[in-house]
């Protein structure tokens, strides 16, 4: 595992990788790029609190809504951007 320590009081950067440390002191100009992959969890329905949307009847500009009769979220032709703006029931 690689660790990067930035110390502003001493203007040094210490890079440690596999037990070996390298110290970069100013005024040396060095670019240090540190990246790491974040934790990966399960995707989709197995994920915690995942939102499942029935998209089988989706159309252009569908808006997701909750249908209590089927107990699921849907995106279809019933609620679209057009139905809301052209005569929607507010």
VENQUIDA-V783512 format. One line per field, one symbol per residue. phi: phi as a letter, one per 40 degrees, with the letter a starting at -180 (. if undefined). psi: psi as a letter, one per 20 degrees, with the letter a starting at -180 (. if undefined). burial: 1 if it has 24 or more other C-alpha atoms within 12 Angstrom, else 0. Layout:
phi=???
psi=???
burial=???
This chain:
phi=.bbbbbbccbfbbbbbbfgbbbbbbccccacbbbbacccbbcbgdcccgccbbcbcbcbdgcbcabbccbfacbbaccbbdccccbgccb
psi=qpqpppohhilqppppplipqpppqqkpopppppqqprpprqqbhiqpkqoppojhkqrpkqpprpohhilqqqoaigorhghhhmkqo.
burial=000000000000111000000000000000000000000000000000000000000000001110000000011100100000000000
